[in-house]
Each structure stands twice: as C-alpha cells, then as structure tokens.
Amino acid sequence: MDRLYIIEGDNSFLINQEINKIIKKDMEVIKFDLTINTIDDVIESLDTYGLFANSKVVIGYNPPFLTEKTDINLDKFVKYLKNPSDNILILVTPKINNVLKVVKTIKEYFKIITLSDINLEIYVKNNLEDYKMDKATITYFLSKVGNDLYKINSELNKLKMYKLDTKVIAKEDIDLTVRETILNTIFDLIDAIIKKDKVKSYNLYTHFIESGTEVFQILVLLSNQIRLIYNVKVLNRLSDSKISEELGVKEYPVKLARSKGLTYSKKELLSLLYKLAVMDKDIKSGKQLPNICFLTFVMEM
C-alpha cells in the first residue's frame, strides 16, 4: 500500500474526495497547516502512534517548499522519506513547482495525484446513477446551483430523494427543490435593473437584505458580475476556456456570463457600472445612507 501522497489541486471538494479514498475507518487523522507548522512537526507525528488507532494519516496543507524556493532545511524530511513509518503522509498543494531541485528529489518518493478542473455537466451526469436527466435539464440545474461542488452534490442528492419513485428529474422538480445561489439571484437583479423593473428589483433587494446580505456586499456582487459579463462580451470570439484563462476565473461563471450577456448591450453594462461606482462613492463619503441610496436608485430607474 502507498504511504506517501501529494495531492495537487485547489478544489476542496475533489481534494477531500481523494483523501477519503485513502483514509480507512480505523485510522487516526492529524492535520497540519504548513504555513504555520513545520515539516518537523509532521515527521514527529508520523513517527508516533496513537493509543486507540491502528495507524495514522498525517495531512500537511500548503507545504511552501513544493511551490517556491525556501530556506527550510529538508534534510530530516528527505531522510524520513527514504525509510518512512507505517503511517500515511498526504501533502496537499495547489500547484507543484517542478523546476525546484528539492521538488524533483521529493517527488521520487510520492504518489502524485493531480486534480484538474472538472466539467460540471459531466460530473452531474456521472453522479446520476440510474436516474434520468436530459442535457438541457442538467444545464438548467447548474444555472441554479452555480459551480460549488459541495452545493451541486447536496442539491443533486436532494433531487434524487425527491424523485426516488420515478427516477426521472425534470425542470419542474428543480424549481420545487433546489435553492438558488446568491450568484443566480444577482443575475436576476441585474436583469431587473437593466429592464427597469422597479417591483422585481425592490423585491430581490429586500430578499438579499432579509438574508443578511449588506448593501455594500450587494454593490460588490453586482459590480463583479456586470464586469465579468462585459469582459466576456469583449472577448466573445474566444472559447470559454480561453476567456477563463485570460480573466483568471473558473470556466463555469464565464459560460454563465456569456449566456446572460446575450440580452445586454455593452453600453447598458458600462452605464450600470458607472451608477454603481457613484453609489459606492456616495455611501463611503457619507453623502448617502446605504439603504436609502440603493432604494433611491431603484425608484429613479
């Protein structure tokens, strides 16, 4: 059995899935943040055994020596790797810097698990088991839940329980059971504002406030998503993956922004960004109260 692992990736859901594949029921789990703890702390833990567990899994998150050149003395660590204990070591890092000499040495002893970005539609399809859900319905489901795999998994399981009798999931089932993310409600608010729908804008704004979202947060969320829609429109000749790489965001929000942006002009988006910037300035300078400022903006649309 492998005892030394490096998991490379930044998706916490996928990372935890891989860790759970390694951990057995009777194992004690010890976790270290290696931006705070030292690698010597990890070695000490690996070389000792718990009183109530047959073996131990030690997880070291964000080891700096795998991503950048450091002055950390790793001689003791490399010596341990040559003759490891029966306990399991898992190092978790967002990215391995393969140029570093010490990384080349360390990698010789580890099983490397690299987690790449996941295609959400394929993920949903693969986790339907014996349930049926057509492509259009999967796309609609993802537009409701966003790109957080924890939420996708949770809402998918909820749908399965709801449709346990027929095992056929339709759009209507999603509307009845799935709770929308803030991101999707923000898109609804953008749409209502651009269409000058005062009643819907007010109701959505009230929904945010009652959910504990502050006015500043609403302004930031609106500005960020409008800016993303605008940038995607500017770069619309590129593929979603290329735009994702260019803007430094995940691919699914780009795909969603592209579809949402079809009904908005660049002029409308820039105008709305300007108005939000003015509101932000007025609130921060004390010229306007946050709640009054946003409501005035809605009523004067």
C-alpha positions as CSV (number, residue, x, y, z in Angstrom):
1,M,0.0,0.0,0.0
2,D,1.2,3.5,-0.8
3,R,2.1,5.6,2.3
4,L,3.3,8.8,0.7
5,Y,0.9,11.0,-1.4
6,I,0.9,14.5,-2.9
7,I,-2.4,15.9,-3.9
8,E,-2.1,18.8,-6.4
9,G,-5.2,20.9,-6.9
10,D,-7.3,23.8,-5.5
11,N,-10.8,22.3,-5.4
12,S,-11.5,21.4,-1.8
13,F,-14.4,19.1,-2.7
14,L,-12.2,17.0,-5.0
15,I,-9.3,17.1,-2.6
16,N,-11.5,15.7,0.3
17,Q,-12.8,13.0,-2.1
18,E,-9.3,11.8,-2.7
19,I,-8.3,12.0,0.9
20,N,-11.4,9.9,1.9
21,K,-10.3,7.3,-0.6
22,I,-7.1,6.9,1.3
23,I,-8.4,7.0,4.8
24,K,-9.6,3.8,6.4
25,K,-12.2,3.6,9.2
26,D,-9.7,2.7,12.0
27,M,-7.2,5.5,11.1
28,E,-6.5,8.5,13.2
29,V,-6.3,11.7,11.2
30,I,-3.9,14.6,12.1
31,K,-3.9,17.8,10.1
32,F,-1.2,20.5,9.8
33,D,-1.1,23.9,8.1
34,L,2.5,24.1,6.9
35,T,2.3,27.8,6.6
36,I,2.2,27.8,10.4
37,N,3.6,24.4,11.5
38,T,6.9,23.0,10.4
39,I,7.7,19.8,8.5
40,D,9.5,18.6,11.6
41,D,6.1,18.7,13.4
42,V,4.8,16.4,10.7
43,I,7.7,14.0,10.9
44,E,7.3,13.8,14.7
45,S,3.6,13.0,14.3
46,L,4.4,10.3,11.7
47,D,6.9,8.6,13.9
48,T,4.4,8.2,16.8
49,Y,1.3,6.0,17.1
50,G,-2.0,6.8,18.7
51,L,-3.4,4.9,21.6
52,F,-6.7,4.0,20.0
53,A,-5.9,3.6,16.3
54,N,-4.0,1.0,14.4
55,S,-2.4,3.6,12.1
56,K,-2.4,7.3,11.4
57,V,-2.9,9.6,8.5
58,V,-1.0,12.9,8.7
59,I,-2.1,15.6,6.2
60,G,0.1,18.6,5.6
61,Y,-1.7,21.5,3.8
62,N,0.2,24.2,1.7
63,P,3.8,23.0,2.1
64,P,5.8,26.1,0.9
65,F,8.8,24.0,-0.3
66,L,6.6,22.5,-3.1
67,T,5.7,25.8,-4.6
68,E,8.6,28.2,-4.0
69,K,12.3,28.3,-3.1
70,T,12.6,28.5,0.7
71,D,15.4,28.3,3.3
72,I,13.6,25.4,5.1
73,N,16.0,22.6,5.9
74,L,14.5,19.4,4.5
75,D,17.4,17.0,5.2
76,K,15.4,15.4,8.1
77,F,12.4,15.1,5.8
78,V,14.2,13.5,2.9
79,K,15.8,11.1,5.4
80,Y,12.3,10.1,6.6
81,L,11.1,9.6,3.1
82,K,13.9,7.1,2.5
83,N,12.6,5.0,5.4
84,P,9.0,6.0,6.2
85,S,6.9,4.7,9.1
86,D,3.8,2.6,8.5
87,N,1.7,5.8,8.9
88,I,0.4,7.7,5.9
89,L,1.5,11.1,4.8
90,I,-0.6,13.3,2.5
91,L,0.8,16.7,1.3
92,V,-1.9,19.0,-0.3
93,T,-0.7,21.8,-2.5
94,P,-2.5,24.0,-5.2
95,K,0.5,23.7,-7.5
96,I,3.8,21.8,-7.7
97,N,6.8,23.8,-8.9
98,N,8.6,21.2,-10.9
99,V,11.5,23.5,-11.6
100,L,12.7,23.4,-8.0
101,K,15.6,20.9,-7.4
102,V,14.2,19.8,-4.0
103,V,10.8,19.1,-5.6
104,K,12.4,16.7,-8.0
105,T,14.0,14.8,-5.1
106,I,10.8,14.7,-3.0
107,K,8.6,13.6,-5.9
108,E,10.7,10.4,-6.3
109,Y,9.1,9.0,-3.1
110,F,5.5,10.1,-3.5
111,K,2.4,9.0,-5.5
112,I,1.3,12.2,-7.2
113,I,-2.5,12.8,-7.6
114,T,-3.2,15.8,-9.8
115,L,-6.7,17.2,-9.8
116,S,-7.7,19.2,-12.9
117,D,-10.7,21.4,-13.4
118,I,-13.8,19.3,-13.6
119,N,-16.5,19.5,-16.3
120,L,-19.6,20.2,-14.2
121,E,-22.1,18.8,-16.7
122,I,-20.1,15.5,-16.9
123,Y,-19.8,15.4,-13.1
124,V,-23.6,15.7,-12.8
125,K,-24.2,13.1,-15.5
126,N,-21.7,10.7,-13.9
127,N,-23.4,11.0,-10.5
128,L,-27.0,10.5,-11.7
129,E,-26.5,6.7,-11.2
130,D,-29.8,5.2,-12.5
131,Y,-31.6,8.5,-12.6
132,K,-32.5,10.2,-15.9
133,M,-31.9,13.9,-16.5
134,D,-31.5,15.3,-20.0
135,K,-28.7,17.7,-21.1
136,A,-31.0,20.8,-21.1
137,T,-32.2,20.0,-17.6
138,I,-28.6,19.5,-16.3
139,T,-27.7,22.9,-17.7
140,Y,-30.7,24.4,-16.0
141,F,-29.8,22.7,-12.8
142,L,-26.2,24.1,-12.9
143,S,-27.6,27.6,-13.6
144,K,-29.5,27.3,-10.4
145,V,-26.8,25.9,-8.1
146,G,-23.6,27.5,-9.5
147,N,-20.2,25.9,-9.6
148,D,-19.6,24.9,-6.0
149,L,-19.3,21.1,-6.0
150,Y,-20.4,20.8,-2.4
151,K,-23.7,22.5,-3.3
152,I,-24.0,20.6,-6.5
153,N,-23.6,17.3,-4.7
154,S,-26.0,18.3,-1.9
155,E,-28.8,19.6,-4.2
156,L,-28.4,16.6,-6.6
157,N,-28.8,14.2,-3.6
158,K,-31.9,16.2,-2.6
159,L,-33.4,15.8,-6.1
160,K,-32.7,12.0,-6.1
161,M,-34.6,11.6,-2.8
162,Y,-37.5,13.7,-4.2
163,K,-37.7,11.6,-7.4
164,L,-37.0,8.2,-5.8
165,D,-40.2,6.8,-7.2
166,T,-39.8,7.6,-10.9
167,K,-36.1,8.4,-11.1
168,V,-36.7,11.0,-13.8
169,I,-35.6,14.5,-13.0
170,A,-37.3,17.4,-14.8
171,K,-37.0,21.2,-14.8
172,E,-40.2,21.4,-12.6
173,D,-38.5,19.2,-9.9
174,I,-35.5,21.6,-9.8
175,D,-37.8,24.6,-9.4
176,L,-39.5,22.9,-6.5
177,T,-36.5,21.6,-4.6
178,V,-33.3,23.5,-5.5
179,R,-32.3,26.6,-3.5
180,E,-30.7,29.2,-5.8
181,T,-27.3,30.6,-5.1
182,I,-26.6,34.3,-4.4
183,L,-24.9,34.4,-7.8
184,N,-28.0,33.5,-9.7
185,T,-30.1,35.9,-7.7
186,I,-27.6,38.6,-8.6
187,F,-28.1,37.8,-12.3
188,D,-31.8,38.2,-11.7
189,L,-31.2,41.6,-10.1
190,I,-29.0,42.7,-12.9
191,D,-31.7,41.7,-15.4
192,A,-34.4,43.5,-13.4
193,I,-32.4,46.7,-13.1
194,I,-31.5,46.8,-16.8
195,K,-35.1,46.2,-17.7
196,K,-36.1,49.0,-15.2
197,D,-38.4,46.6,-13.4
198,K,-38.8,48.5,-10.2
199,V,-41.0,46.0,-8.4
200,K,-38.8,43.0,-9.1
201,S,-35.6,45.0,-8.3
202,Y,-37.1,46.0,-5.0
203,N,-38.3,42.5,-4.1
204,L,-34.9,41.0,-5.0
205,Y,-33.1,43.7,-3.0
206,T,-35.4,43.0,0.0
207,H,-34.6,39.3,-0.3
208,F,-30.9,40.0,-0.1
209,I,-31.3,42.2,3.0
210,E,-33.6,39.7,4.8
211,S,-31.0,37.0,4.0
212,G,-28.4,39.0,5.9
213,T,-26.5,40.5,2.9
214,E,-25.4,44.1,3.4
215,V,-25.8,46.8,0.8
216,F,-22.0,47.0,0.3
217,Q,-22.0,43.3,-0.5
218,I,-24.8,43.7,-3.0
219,L,-22.9,46.5,-4.7
220,V,-19.7,44.4,-4.9
221,L,-21.6,41.4,-6.2
222,L,-23.4,43.4,-8.8
223,S,-20.2,45.2,-9.9
224,N,-18.2,42.0,-10.1
225,Q,-20.8,40.1,-12.2
226,I,-21.5,43.1,-14.5
227,R,-17.8,43.5,-15.1
228,L,-17.5,39.8,-15.9
229,I,-20.4,39.9,-18.3
230,Y,-18.8,42.9,-20.0
231,N,-15.4,41.4,-20.3
232,V,-16.9,38.1,-21.7
233,K,-18.7,40.2,-24.3
234,V,-15.5,41.9,-25.3
235,L,-13.7,38.6,-25.5
236,N,-16.6,36.7,-27.1
237,R,-14.6,35.4,-30.1
238,L,-12.5,33.3,-27.6
239,S,-13.7,30.0,-26.2
240,D,-14.9,29.8,-22.6
241,S,-11.7,28.1,-21.5
242,K,-9.5,30.8,-23.1
243,I,-11.6,33.6,-21.5
244,S,-11.4,31.7,-18.2
245,E,-7.6,31.6,-18.5
246,E,-7.4,35.3,-19.7
247,L,-9.5,36.6,-16.8
248,G,-8.3,34.2,-14.1
249,V,-11.7,32.9,-13.2
250,K,-13.4,29.5,-13.4
251,E,-14.9,28.3,-16.7
252,Y,-18.5,27.9,-15.5
253,P,-19.0,31.5,-14.4
254,V,-17.7,32.5,-17.8
255,K,-20.2,30.2,-19.5
256,L,-23.0,31.6,-17.4
257,A,-21.9,35.2,-18.0
258,R,-21.8,34.6,-21.8
259,S,-25.4,33.3,-21.8
260,K,-26.7,36.1,-19.5
261,G,-24.9,38.8,-21.5
262,L,-26.7,38.0,-24.8
263,T,-29.6,40.3,-23.9
264,Y,-27.4,43.2,-22.6
265,S,-25.5,45.7,-24.6
266,K,-22.0,46.9,-23.7
267,K,-23.4,50.4,-23.3
268,E,-26.0,49.2,-20.7
269,L,-23.4,47.3,-18.7
270,L,-21.0,50.3,-18.6
271,S,-23.8,52.7,-17.7
272,L,-24.8,50.4,-14.8
273,L,-21.2,50.0,-13.6
274,Y,-20.8,53.8,-13.6
275,K,-24.0,54.2,-11.5
276,L,-22.8,51.6,-9.0
277,A,-19.5,53.3,-8.7
278,V,-21.2,56.6,-7.9
279,M,-23.4,54.9,-5.3
280,D,-20.3,53.3,-3.7
281,K,-18.5,56.7,-3.6
282,D,-21.6,58.5,-2.1
283,I,-22.0,55.8,0.6
284,K,-18.3,55.7,1.6
285,S,-18.1,59.6,1.7
286,G,-21.2,59.7,4.0
287,K,-23.2,61.6,1.4
288,Q,-25.9,58.9,1.4
289,L,-27.1,56.2,3.7
290,P,-26.5,52.8,2.2
291,N,-30.2,51.6,2.3
292,I,-31.7,54.9,1.2
293,C,-29.1,55.2,-1.6
294,F,-29.9,51.9,-3.2
295,L,-33.6,52.3,-2.8
296,T,-33.5,55.8,-4.4
297,F,-31.5,54.3,-7.3
298,V,-34.2,51.6,-7.8
299,M,-37.1,54.1,-7.6
300,E,-35.4,56.5,-10.0
301,M,-34.7,53.9,-12.7
